[in-house]
Amino acid sequence: MKMLSIQPNLAEQVLEAILVEIATGKLTPGTRIIQEQLATGLGVSRQPVQQALLLLRNQGLLRDAPGRGLIVARLDPAYINQMYEVRAVLEGLAFRKAAELNASVAAAKGPAYIDKGRDAVKTGKVRDLINADKAFHQFVYSLSDNPLISPTMDTYWTYTQRVMGEVLMRDEKPRDVWDHHDIMLQAIASGNADEAESQARQHIMTTAAFIIERIGADFTDPQASSAG
């Protein structure tokens, strides 16, 4: 049997590279995406670029351009709210199961994720802030012992990174978000499943309201098609 590579495949690497460009504002809403330029810039063939662009289109980060091709989509507040509603349910489940099954692991290993997040706030770098937030949540998914949660959440995290990047680039410094994460972690570490789920759901929906308020109607794309 052929051994599998532990490295992400090429299309995934291309997708991540494009996502970083969008999330950090280097590819702004309305920017036309040119496959040949991306392939040349990344030093890859057109095939993995095509695969990555299709995934990003399906996930709502890109949309069809007038005529042909793709452009970076504007943010859609209605879709953001719907996505965070789904996230709240899945995150609530993950936090509940983590508290039920792995409270001691959360207590032992969780503080390092909180510290890394607070360090990222000090640097103010958008990519570091996004990566630290994602790493904390993925840590909790691993504690849930449910192998379906993390891959299900991957799709939502792609769009979430775009949304977070937009807000962070508007100089919104989430100085208290890691206090919230610490409270959520403590609920898991104490083994209080009800509290852990409640804190997770509340955190996600409060975040959604904050984001939608910050981006405002100016970022709505009237021509955006629904993702997925």
N, C-alpha and C positions, 0 to 999 in steps of 0.2 A: 504494500500500500504506500502511495506517495505521501511523504511528509508534508504537512501544511506549513506555510511560512507564518511566523508570528507577527510579521509586519502587515499593516493594512495594505490592501491591494491598490493598484495605481489609481483607479477611479476614485477610491475613497480619499487618497492623498490629494488628488486634484480638487475634489469637492471641498475638502478642508481648506485648501489654499484659497479657493474662490470665496468661501464663506468668511475667512479671515479678512479678505479684501473688502467684502461688503460690510461686515460688522465693525470694522475700524474706519469706515468712511472713505476708503480709497476707490471703491466703486459705488457711486452715489445713485439714488433713485433716478430712473430714466436713462442711465448709462447703457449704451448698446453693447452687447456681449459679442465679441468676434472670436469665433473658435480658433482661427488660424493664429491670431495674436496670442491667445492663451496658450495654445500648444507650443508655440515658439518660445514664449516667455518661461514656461515651465519645463521645457526640454523634453516634451513627450509627444506621442502621436495624437492624431485627432480623435481616435476611438475612445480613450479614457476621458477626454474632455467632453465628448458627446454624451457619454454615460453620466458624468457628473452633472452636466447642464440639465439633462432630462430629470434627474432626481431633484435638483434645486427648483426646477419648474413645477414639478409635482408637489413640492413642499411649500410652494407659494413665494419663494424668494425671487424667482424670475417669472416673467410673463412674456407672451408673444408680442413682438414688436409690430408696429404698422408695416405692412408689406411682407417682410420675412425676418427671421432671426428672433433674438430674445433681448429683453432689456431688464435691468434691475427693477423689481416692483416696488411701489411705495407701500408703506405699512397700512394695514387695514384694521382699524380699531375693533370692528365687529368680530373679525376673525381672531384677533388677539384675545378678546374676551372669551370666545368659544373655546379656543385652545387652552386657556388657563382654567376654564371650568373642567375640562377633561383632565388636565394636569392635577387639579386639586383632588380629584377622585383617586387617581393612580398614586400620587404622592401620599395621600392619606393612608392608602393600603400599605404602601412600602414602610411608612413610619410605624404603623400599627404592628406589622409583622416583625419589624426590627426590634421593637420594644418587647414583644412576646418571646422572641427567639434568641436575641443576641445583645441583651442589655449590657452584659459585662464587656463584650468586645467594643461596644459603643463608648463605654466609660474609659476603656484603656487606649483606644486608638483615635477616637473622635476629636479630642482637644487639638491634635496636630493639624487637623483640617481647619479648625476655627482660627488657630494661630496663623496659618498660611493665608487665610482670607483677610485677616486684619493686616497682615504684611502687604498684601496686594492693594488694599485701600491706601496705605501709606505711599506706595509707588504711584498710584493713580493711573497706571497703564491699563487701557481698556482690555487688552488681551489677557493680562494677568488676572484682572477682576473676573472676567467671564470664566476663565479656566478654573479658578479657585471655587467659584460658585458651583460649577458643573461637577467638579471633583467631590465636593461635599455631598451633593445629592446622589451621585453615583455610589459613594461609600455607603449611604443609607440603603440604596437599592440592593447592594451586595449583602447587607445585613438582613434583608427581608427573606432570604433563602428562597425567593421565587424567581426562577430563571426567565420568566416572561416579562417581568417589569422593565428591566434595563433596555432590551431591544425594542419594546413597545414605546418607551420614552425617547428613544433616539431621534425619531422623526420630529417630535415636539421640541427637542433640544436644538435641532438645527434652526428652526424659526426663532426659538427663544434667544439664541445667541445673537441673531440679527436684531431683535427687539432691544436686548440689553445694550448692545453696541450703540444703537441710536440714542438711547437715553443717556448713557455714560458720556458719549461725545458732546452732549448738550451741557456738560459740566455738572451733572447731577452726581454728587459724591455720596454713595450709600454707606454713610458712616455708621448707621445703626443696624444695618442688615446682618452683620455678624453677631450682634447682641441677640437678634431674633434667632439666628441659627444656633447660637449657644443654648438658648431656652429650649429650642426644639431638640437639640442633642441631649440635654439634661432629662427631658421627658422620656426619651428612649432609654437612657442609661439607668433611669429609676425603675424601668419596667412598667411604666404607666401607659398602657396601650391606648386607652381612651384619650388621654391628654396628648400623647404623641400624634395621634391622628388629627385631633382637633387643632393643634398648633400648626401642623403641616397645611391643612386645608385653609386655615385663616391666613397663614403666611402667603400662600399662593394667590388667593383672591385679593388680598391687600396689595400685593405686588402688581397684579393686573390693573387694579384701579389706579395705582400710582403711575404706571406706565401710560395708560390711556389718557390720563389727565395731562401728562407731560408732552406727549407727542401731538395731541390736539388734532383738530380737523385738517390742518395744513398738510398732514402726512397721509391723509386718506387718498387712496387711488380709486377713482370712480370707475375705472375700467378693469380693475383687478378681478381675475377669476378666482373662484374658491380653490384653496389648496387641496391636493390629494385627489 
